[in-house]
Amino acid sequence: MNDERISKIKNVLSVAHKQGERFLWIREIARRANISKSGVSRYIKELEEQGAVKTKTNLYGVKEVRLADI
């Protein structure tokens, strides 16, 4: 089940990149993947440990997520 959610998140990020978006906020990933925000942030931590995504916090304290191979 976790693998399914992780693949949903990766898919959302790759589609966003193909559409020209450099990064997405966790809130937007949650909305597009239909997963709770806390669930998305948990899976993002896992993906970041694996090296699949990179995150940074913007000036307003919002975490921005992008694929690592971009």
N, C-alpha and C positions, 0 to 999 in steps of 0.2 A: 504494500500500500504506500509506503514511503517512496519507493522507487517511482510509482505512478505520479505522485505529487511533485517529486523532484524533476521528472521529465516534463511535466506541465509547466513548471517554472522556467526550465531551460527553453522550452518551445516558445513561451511568451516572450522571453528575452531575444531569441533569435528572430522571431517575426517582427518584433519592434525594431531590431537592427536593420532588417531588410527594408523596413519602411522608412528608414532614415533617422530613427531616434537613437541618440547616443547612449542614453541611460533611462532607467525607469525608477520611480520611487516604489518603496515596498507597498504602499497603499494601492498604487496602480497595478502592480503585479498581482496583488491579492484580488483586486476587482476582476482582472482579465482571466485569472486562473481559477476563480471561484474557490479560493482557499482563505481562511482567516488570516488577518495580519500577523498575529502571533505565530501561526503555523508557518507563514512565509518567512518570517525573520529567523525561525528555527532552522528551516531548510536552507536558507541563504548562508547561515553559519556553516552548515555542513558542506555546502558547495564551495564556500570560500576556503575551507580547510583542504578540500580536494584540489583547489586551484582552478576551478571552472569559472568562477565569477570574481569580480573585483568590486569592492564597495568603498565609498567615501562619504563623509558627512559634509553637507553643504553649509553655507553660512547660517542658515536658519535651523540647523540641527536635524535636517531630514536626510535620511540615508539614501544615497543614490547607488543603484546596482547596474552593472554592465557585464557582458561576457568578457572573460579574460583574454581570449584570443583575438580581440579586436584592437 
